[in-house]
Every structure is written in C-alpha cells, then in structure tokens.
Amino acid sequence: MITGRQLKAARILLGWTQPELVNKSGVKLQTVQRMESKGPAHSTHDNAQKVIDTLKAAGAIFIDDGDASTFGGSGVRLKS
C-alpha cells in the first residue's frame, strides 16, 4: 500500500511543487495535501489513482514494505 509519505517523496524527487502535481493530475490542491499528510486512503479511489498514475508516468517507482530489495522498508525511487 502506498503511503502519504511516499506520495510526497515521489513529488519531491520529481522536483514538483504541490500546485504542479495538481495541474498534472487534475485533482484539487486540498486533495493532494490531504493525501500527502494522511495517505491516499483518505481520498476517493479515482483521485488517488490519478495522483499515483501521474507520479508513475513521470518516473516514480513505489517500493512496497515487503520487497526484499528494500532492506525492510517502503520507499520511492526514480526510473533511471
């Protein structure tokens, strides 16, 4: 499950501000702020998917907590 911290980290790694993510994803600023602070589960499925898809399309890779290559933690990286 993708967390709010991962969303924020992905946005920052891409060098985007919250307003830039809003423009690229088509969701409201308040939605992005809520998702980054409380997690995507605190938004509609459609809005969460728009934000996640936008970040992934720009090169963000979300790493699950259970992925053996993460040394036991979730995270975000960019495609090389």
Backbone atoms as SQL, in Angstrom:
CREATE TABLE atoms (id INTEGER PRIMARY KEY, chain TEXT, resi INTEGER, resn TEXT, atom TEXT, x REAL, y REAL, z REAL);
INSERT INTO atoms VALUES
  (1, 'A', 1, 'MET', 'N', 0.841, -1.177, 0.000),
  (2, 'A', 1, 'MET', 'CA', 0.000, 0.000, 0.000),
  (3, 'A', 1, 'MET', 'C', 0.888, 1.243, 0.000),
  (4, 'A', 2, 'ILE', 'N', 0.599, 2.168, -0.882),
  (5, 'A', 2, 'ILE', 'CA', 1.352, 3.416, -0.985),
  (6, 'A', 2, 'ILE', 'C', 0.907, 4.364, 0.129),
  (7, 'A', 3, 'THR', 'N', 1.886, 4.996, 0.761),
  (8, 'A', 3, 'THR', 'CA', 1.603, 5.894, 1.870),
  (9, 'A', 3, 'THR', 'C', 1.665, 7.359, 1.439),
  (10, 'A', 4, 'GLY', 'N', 1.183, 8.223, 2.301),
  (11, 'A', 4, 'GLY', 'CA', 1.269, 9.657, 2.049),
  (12, 'A', 4, 'GLY', 'C', 2.712, 10.127, 1.958),
  (13, 'A', 5, 'ARG', 'N', 3.570, 9.556, 2.788),
  (14, 'A', 5, 'ARG', 'CA', 4.993, 9.912, 2.746),
  (15, 'A', 5, 'ARG', 'C', 5.608, 9.558, 1.406),
  (16, 'A', 6, 'GLN', 'N', 5.214, 8.412, 0.863),
  (17, 'A', 6, 'GLN', 'CA', 5.737, 8.011, -0.441),
  (18, 'A', 6, 'GLN', 'C', 5.260, 8.969, -1.532),
  (19, 'A', 7, 'LEU', 'N', 4.007, 9.374, -1.468),
  (20, 'A', 7, 'LEU', 'CA', 3.498, 10.324, -2.459),
  (21, 'A', 7, 'LEU', 'C', 4.290, 11.626, -2.411),
  (22, 'A', 8, 'LYS', 'N', 4.496, 12.126, -1.208),
  (23, 'A', 8, 'LYS', 'CA', 5.235, 13.377, -1.047),
  (24, 'A', 8, 'LYS', 'C', 6.681, 13.206, -1.514),
  (25, 'A', 9, 'ALA', 'N', 7.306, 12.095, -1.144),
  (26, 'A', 9, 'ALA', 'CA', 8.686, 11.836, -1.553),
  (27, 'A', 9, 'ALA', 'C', 8.805, 11.756, -3.073),
  (28, 'A', 10, 'ALA', 'N', 7.855, 11.097, -3.713),
  (29, 'A', 10, 'ALA', 'CA', 7.874, 10.984, -5.173),
  (30, 'A', 10, 'ALA', 'C', 7.765, 12.366, -5.814),
  (31, 'A', 11, 'ARG', 'N', 6.857, 13.174, -5.304),
  (32, 'A', 11, 'ARG', 'CA', 6.681, 14.522, -5.847),
  (33, 'A', 11, 'ARG', 'C', 7.963, 15.329, -5.696),
  (34, 'A', 12, 'ILE', 'N', 8.578, 15.242, -4.534),
  (35, 'A', 12, 'ILE', 'CA', 9.808, 15.994, -4.283),
  (36, 'A', 12, 'ILE', 'C', 10.962, 15.474, -5.148),
  (37, 'A', 13, 'LEU', 'N', 11.079, 14.151, -5.285),
  (38, 'A', 13, 'LEU', 'CA', 12.123, 13.590, -6.141),
  (39, 'A', 13, 'LEU', 'C', 11.974, 14.056, -7.592),
  (40, 'A', 14, 'LEU', 'N', 10.741, 14.245, -8.017),
  (41, 'A', 14, 'LEU', 'CA', 10.492, 14.731, -9.371),
  (42, 'A', 14, 'LEU', 'C', 10.714, 16.236, -9.494),
  (43, 'A', 15, 'GLY', 'N', 10.890, 16.898, -8.354),
  (44, 'A', 15, 'GLY', 'CA', 11.123, 18.338, -8.367),
  (45, 'A', 15, 'GLY', 'C', 9.868, 19.158, -8.574),
  (46, 'A', 16, 'TRP', 'N', 8.729, 18.569, -8.223),
  (47, 'A', 16, 'TRP', 'CA', 7.442, 19.239, -8.415),
  (48, 'A', 16, 'TRP', 'C', 6.953, 19.857, -7.119),
  (49, 'A', 17, 'THR', 'N', 6.254, 20.971, -7.245),
  (50, 'A', 17, 'THR', 'CA', 5.520, 21.552, -6.127),
  (51, 'A', 17, 'THR', 'C', 4.143, 20.897, -6.083),
  (52, 'A', 18, 'GLN', 'N', 3.433, 21.115, -5.002),
  (53, 'A', 18, 'GLN', 'CA', 2.058, 20.606, -4.950),
  (54, 'A', 18, 'GLN', 'C', 1.206, 21.181, -6.077),
  (55, 'A', 19, 'PRO', 'N', 1.277, 22.495, -6.356),
  (56, 'A', 19, 'PRO', 'CA', 0.480, 23.021, -7.477),
  (57, 'A', 19, 'PRO', 'C', 0.830, 22.383, -8.829),
  (58, 'A', 20, 'GLU', 'N', 2.089, 22.019, -9.028),
  (59, 'A', 20, 'GLU', 'CA', 2.453, 21.341, -10.279),
  (60, 'A', 20, 'GLU', 'C', 1.804, 19.959, -10.355),
  (61, 'A', 21, 'LEU', 'N', 1.790, 19.228, -9.244),
  (62, 'A', 21, 'LEU', 'CA', 1.124, 17.926, -9.228),
  (63, 'A', 21, 'LEU', 'C', -0.370, 18.084, -9.460),
  (64, 'A', 22, 'VAL', 'N', -0.947, 19.122, -8.903),
  (65, 'A', 22, 'VAL', 'CA', -2.371, 19.409, -9.121),
  (66, 'A', 22, 'VAL', 'C', -2.637, 19.607, -10.607),
  (67, 'A', 23, 'ASN', 'N', -1.821, 20.418, -11.263),
  (68, 'A', 23, 'ASN', 'CA', -2.011, 20.689, -12.693),
  (69, 'A', 23, 'ASN', 'C', -1.838, 19.444, -13.544),
  (70, 'A', 24, 'LYS', 'N', -0.888, 18.610, -13.191),
  (71, 'A', 24, 'LYS', 'CA', -0.604, 17.410, -13.982),
  (72, 'A', 24, 'LYS', 'C', -1.622, 16.290, -13.746),
  (73, 'A', 25, 'SER', 'N', -2.158, 16.209, -12.529),
  (74, 'A', 25, 'SER', 'CA', -3.060, 15.102, -12.190),
  (75, 'A', 25, 'SER', 'C', -4.536, 15.449, -12.330),
  (76, 'A', 26, 'GLY', 'N', -4.859, 16.744, -12.236),
  (77, 'A', 26, 'GLY', 'CA', -6.255, 17.155, -12.357),
  (78, 'A', 26, 'GLY', 'C', -7.059, 17.049, -11.078),
  (79, 'A', 27, 'VAL', 'N', -6.392, 16.869, -9.951),
  (80, 'A', 27, 'VAL', 'CA', -7.105, 16.845, -8.673),
  (81, 'A', 27, 'VAL', 'C', -6.901, 18.183, -7.965),
  (82, 'A', 28, 'LYS', 'N', -7.687, 18.441, -6.943),
  (83, 'A', 28, 'LYS', 'CA', -7.609, 19.708, -6.219),
  (84, 'A', 28, 'LYS', 'C', -6.404, 19.733, -5.277),
  (85, 'A', 29, 'LEU', 'N', -5.940, 20.947, -4.989),
  (86, 'A', 29, 'LEU', 'CA', -4.812, 21.120, -4.082),
  (87, 'A', 29, 'LEU', 'C', -5.102, 20.508, -2.719),
  (88, 'A', 30, 'GLN', 'N', -6.298, 20.700, -2.202),
  (89, 'A', 30, 'GLN', 'CA', -6.653, 20.152, -0.896),
  (90, 'A', 30, 'GLN', 'C', -6.564, 18.621, -0.896),
  (91, 'A', 31, 'THR', 'N', -6.880, 18.025, -2.026),
  (92, 'A', 31, 'THR', 'CA', -6.804, 16.564, -2.148),
  (93, 'A', 31, 'THR', 'C', -5.358, 16.100, -2.055),
  (94, 'A', 32, 'VAL', 'N', -4.468, 16.768, -2.776),
  (95, 'A', 32, 'VAL', 'CA', -3.045, 16.417, -2.724),
  (96, 'A', 32, 'VAL', 'C', -2.514, 16.610, -1.310),
  (97, 'A', 33, 'GLN', 'N', -2.852, 17.706, -0.680),
  (98, 'A', 33, 'GLN', 'CA', -2.383, 17.973, 0.678),
  (99, 'A', 33, 'GLN', 'C', -2.875, 16.896, 1.650),
  (100, 'A', 34, 'ARG', 'N', -4.143, 16.529, 1.535),
  (101, 'A', 34, 'ARG', 'CA', -4.705, 15.502, 2.420),
  (102, 'A', 34, 'ARG', 'C', -4.043, 14.141, 2.165),
  (103, 'A', 35, 'MET', 'N', -3.846, 13.801, 0.905),
  (104, 'A', 35, 'MET', 'CA', -3.243, 12.515, 0.584),
  (105, 'A', 35, 'MET', 'C', -1.801, 12.435, 1.065),
  (106, 'A', 36, 'GLU', 'N', -1.056, 13.536, 0.970),
  (107, 'A', 36, 'GLU', 'CA', 0.322, 13.525, 1.442),
  (108, 'A', 36, 'GLU', 'C', 0.407, 13.464, 2.964),
  (109, 'A', 37, 'SER', 'N', -0.553, 14.058, 3.645),
  (110, 'A', 37, 'SER', 'CA', -0.481, 14.060, 5.109),
  (111, 'A', 37, 'SER', 'C', -1.139, 12.842, 5.747),
  (112, 'A', 38, 'LYS', 'N', -2.229, 12.348, 5.160),
  (113, 'A', 38, 'LYS', 'CA', -2.974, 11.248, 5.773),
  (114, 'A', 38, 'LYS', 'C', -2.927, 9.951, 4.977),
  (115, 'A', 39, 'GLY', 'N', -2.497, 10.020, 3.726),
  (116, 'A', 39, 'GLY', 'CA', -2.431, 8.833, 2.883),
  (117, 'A', 39, 'GLY', 'C', -3.528, 8.812, 1.833),
  (118, 'A', 40, 'PRO', 'N', -3.302, 8.077, 0.754),
  (119, 'A', 40, 'PRO', 'CA', -4.279, 8.019, -0.337),
  (120, 'A', 40, 'PRO', 'C', -5.610, 7.380, 0.059),
  (121, 'A', 41, 'ALA', 'N', -5.635, 6.623, 1.130),
  (122, 'A', 41, 'ALA', 'CA', -6.888, 6.011, 1.579),
  (123, 'A', 41, 'ALA', 'C', -7.880, 7.064, 2.069),
  (124, 'A', 42, 'HIS', 'N', -7.405, 8.284, 2.304),
  (125, 'A', 42, 'HIS', 'CA', -8.269, 9.369, 2.766),
  (126, 'A', 42, 'HIS', 'C', -8.766, 10.220, 1.610),
  (127, 'A', 43, 'SER', 'N', -8.819, 9.628, 0.431),
  (128, 'A', 43, 'SER', 'CA', -9.348, 10.280, -0.758),
  (129, 'A', 43, 'SER', 'C', -10.171, 9.250, -1.520),
  (130, 'A', 44, 'THR', 'N', -10.847, 9.696, -2.565),
  (131, 'A', 44, 'THR', 'CA', -11.575, 8.732, -3.389),
  (132, 'A', 44, 'THR', 'C', -10.576, 7.863, -4.149),
  (133, 'A', 45, 'HIS', 'N', -11.009, 6.698, -4.521),
  (134, 'A', 45, 'HIS', 'CA', -10.141, 5.803, -5.285),
  (135, 'A', 45, 'HIS', 'C', -9.695, 6.472, -6.585),
  (136, 'A', 46, 'ASP', 'N', -10.617, 7.147, -7.268),
  (137, 'A', 46, 'ASP', 'CA', -10.286, 7.796, -8.546),
  (138, 'A', 46, 'ASP', 'C', -9.221, 8.868, -8.371),
  (139, 'A', 47, 'ASN', 'N', -9.364, 9.717, -7.359),
  (140, 'A', 47, 'ASN', 'CA', -8.372, 10.772, -7.135),
  (141, 'A', 47, 'ASN', 'C', -7.018, 10.191, -6.748),
  (142, 'A', 48, 'ALA', 'N', -7.029, 9.188, -5.890),
  (143, 'A', 48, 'ALA', 'CA', -5.771, 8.553, -5.505),
  (144, 'A', 48, 'ALA', 'C', -5.095, 7.944, -6.724),
  (145, 'A', 49, 'GLN', 'N', -5.869, 7.290, -7.564),
  (146, 'A', 49, 'GLN', 'CA', -5.298, 6.654, -8.748),
  (147, 'A', 49, 'GLN', 'C', -4.744, 7.689, -9.720),
  (148, 'A', 50, 'LYS', 'N', -5.417, 8.816, -9.871),
  (149, 'A', 50, 'LYS', 'CA', -4.915, 9.886, -10.744),
  (150, 'A', 50, 'LYS', 'C', -3.555, 10.377, -10.282),
  (151, 'A', 51, 'VAL', 'N', -3.414, 10.610, -8.989),
  (152, 'A', 51, 'VAL', 'CA', -2.150, 11.112, -8.449),
  (153, 'A', 51, 'VAL', 'C', -1.059, 10.053, -8.601),
  (154, 'A', 52, 'ILE', 'N', -1.352, 8.827, -8.232),
  (155, 'A', 52, 'ILE', 'CA', -0.368, 7.746, -8.333),
  (156, 'A', 52, 'ILE', 'C', 0.041, 7.532, -9.784),
  (157, 'A', 53, 'ASP', 'N', -0.917, 7.484, -10.691),
  (158, 'A', 53, 'ASP', 'CA', -0.611, 7.280, -12.110),
  (159, 'A', 53, 'ASP', 'C', 0.234, 8.423, -12.672),
  (160, 'A', 54, 'THR', 'N', -0.059, 9.645, -12.246),
  (161, 'A', 54, 'THR', 'CA', 0.702, 10.806, -12.704),
  (162, 'A', 54, 'THR', 'C', 2.153, 10.710, -12.251),
  (163, 'A', 55, 'LEU', 'N', 2.354, 10.361, -10.986),
  (164, 'A', 55, 'LEU', 'CA', 3.711, 10.232, -10.466),
  (165, 'A', 55, 'LEU', 'C', 4.455, 9.080, -11.138),
  (166, 'A', 56, 'LYS', 'N', 3.782, 7.958, -11.339),
  (167, 'A', 56, 'LYS', 'CA', 4.414, 6.818, -12.008),
  (168, 'A', 56, 'LYS', 'C', 4.776, 7.149, -13.453),
  (169, 'A', 57, 'ALA', 'N', 3.893, 7.836, -14.150),
  (170, 'A', 57, 'ALA', 'CA', 4.148, 8.197, -15.551),
  (171, 'A', 57, 'ALA', 'C', 5.369, 9.111, -15.677),
  (172, 'A', 58, 'ALA', 'N', 5.633, 9.884, -14.631),
  (173, 'A', 58, 'ALA', 'CA', 6.789, 10.782, -14.630),
  (174, 'A', 58, 'ALA', 'C', 8.072, 10.077, -14.202),
  (175, 'A', 59, 'GLY', 'N', 7.966, 8.816, -13.778),
  (176, 'A', 59, 'GLY', 'CA', 9.159, 8.051, -13.452),
  (177, 'A', 59, 'GLY', 'C', 9.286, 7.581, -12.020),
  (178, 'A', 60, 'ALA', 'N', 8.289, 7.832, -11.180),
  (179, 'A', 60, 'ALA', 'CA', 8.354, 7.376, -9.788),
  (180, 'A', 60, 'ALA', 'C', 8.067, 5.878, -9.719),
  (181, 'A', 61, 'ILE', 'N', 8.847, 5.194, -8.909),
  (182, 'A', 61, 'ILE', 'CA', 8.641, 3.771, -8.647),
  (183, 'A', 61, 'ILE', 'C', 8.394, 3.636, -7.152),
  (184, 'A', 62, 'PHE', 'N', 7.239, 3.099, -6.800),
  (185, 'A', 62, 'PHE', 'CA', 6.881, 2.924, -5.399),
  (186, 'A', 62, 'PHE', 'C', 7.318, 1.536, -4.946),
  (187, 'A', 63, 'ILE', 'N', 8.042, 1.486, -3.845),
  (188, 'A', 63, 'ILE', 'CA', 8.600, 0.236, -3.327),
  (189, 'A', 63, 'ILE', 'C', 7.796, -0.179, -2.103),
  (190, 'A', 64, 'ASP', 'N', 7.257, -1.383, -2.148),
  (191, 'A', 64, 'ASP', 'CA', 6.471, -1.904, -1.032),
  (192, 'A', 64, 'ASP', 'C', 7.354, -2.257, 0.149),
  (193, 'A', 65, 'ASP', 'N', 6.765, -2.230, 1.318),
  (194, 'A', 65, 'ASP', 'CA', 7.468, -2.567, 2.552),
  (195, 'A', 65, 'ASP', 'C', 7.981, -4.002, 2.524),
  (196, 'A', 66, 'GLY', 'N', 7.264, -4.893, 1.872),
  (197, 'A', 66, 'GLY', 'CA', 7.644, -6.300, 1.853),
  (198, 'A', 66, 'GLY', 'C', 8.647, -6.668, 0.781),
  (199, 'A', 67, 'ASP', 'N', 9.078, -5.727, -0.041),
  (200, 'A', 67, 'ASP', 'CA', 10.036, -6.002, -1.109),
  (201, 'A', 67, 'ASP', 'C', 11.401, -6.301, -0.505),
  (202, 'A', 68, 'ALA', 'N', 11.941, -7.464, -0.809),
  (203, 'A', 68, 'ALA', 'CA', 13.213, -7.899, -0.210),
  (204, 'A', 68, 'ALA', 'C', 14.363, -6.956, -0.554),
  (205, 'A', 69, 'SER', 'N', 14.268, -6.246, -1.672),
  (206, 'A', 69, 'SER', 'CA', 15.362, -5.363, -2.087),
  (207, 'A', 69, 'SER', 'C', 15.368, -4.040, -1.335),
  (208, 'A', 70, 'THR', 'N', 14.388, -3.800, -0.460),
  (209, 'A', 70, 'THR', 'CA', 14.298, -2.513, 0.236),
  (210, 'A', 70, 'THR', 'C', 14.946, -2.539, 1.606),
  (211, 'A', 71, 'PHE', 'N', 15.517, -3.648, 1.977),
  (212, 'A', 71, 'PHE', 'CA', 16.119, -3.779, 3.302),
  (213, 'A', 71, 'PHE', 'C', 15.090, -3.525, 4.391),
  (214, 'A', 72, 'GLY', 'N', 13.855, -3.939, 4.122),
  (215, 'A', 72, 'GLY', 'CA', 12.831, -3.902, 5.141),
  (216, 'A', 72, 'GLY', 'C', 12.016, -2.639, 5.249),
  (217, 'A', 73, 'GLY', 'N', 12.017, -1.799, 4.242),
  (218, 'A', 73, 'GLY', 'CA', 11.215, -0.584, 4.335),
  (219, 'A', 73, 'GLY', 'C', 10.652, -0.149, 2.999),
  (220, 'A', 74, 'SER', 'N', 9.563, 0.575, 3.065),
  (221, 'A', 74, 'SER', 'CA', 8.961, 1.097, 1.843),
  (222, 'A', 74, 'SER', 'C', 9.728, 2.336, 1.401),
  (223, 'A', 75, 'GLY', 'N', 9.520, 2.729, 0.154),
  (224, 'A', 75, 'GLY', 'CA', 10.208, 3.912, -0.344),
  (225, 'A', 75, 'GLY', 'C', 9.782, 4.270, -1.741),
  (226, 'A', 76, 'VAL', 'N', 10.552, 5.166, -2.327),
  (227, 'A', 76, 'VAL', 'CA', 10.315, 5.645, -3.688),
  (228, 'A', 76, 'VAL', 'C', 11.679, 5.809, -4.359),
  (229, 'A', 77, 'ARG', 'N', 11.715, 5.515, -5.628),
  (230, 'A', 77, 'ARG', 'CA', 12.907, 5.807, -6.426),
  (231, 'A', 77, 'ARG', 'C', 12.452, 6.278, -7.788),
  (232, 'A', 78, 'LEU', 'N', 13.367, 6.815, -8.554),
  (233, 'A', 78, 'LEU', 'CA', 13.054, 7.257, -9.907),
  (234, 'A', 78, 'LEU', 'C', 13.649, 6.284, -10.902),
  (235, 'A', 79, 'LYS', 'N', 12.947, 6.108, -12.017),
  (236, 'A', 79, 'LYS', 'CA', 13.495, 5.283, -13.093),
  (237, 'A', 79, 'LYS', 'C', 14.777, 5.928, -13.584),
  (238, 'A', 80, 'SER', 'N', 15.733, 5.069, -13.935),
  (239, 'A', 80, 'SER', 'CA', 16.990, 5.622, -14.438),
  (240, 'A', 80, 'SER', 'C', 16.952, 5.820, -15.927);
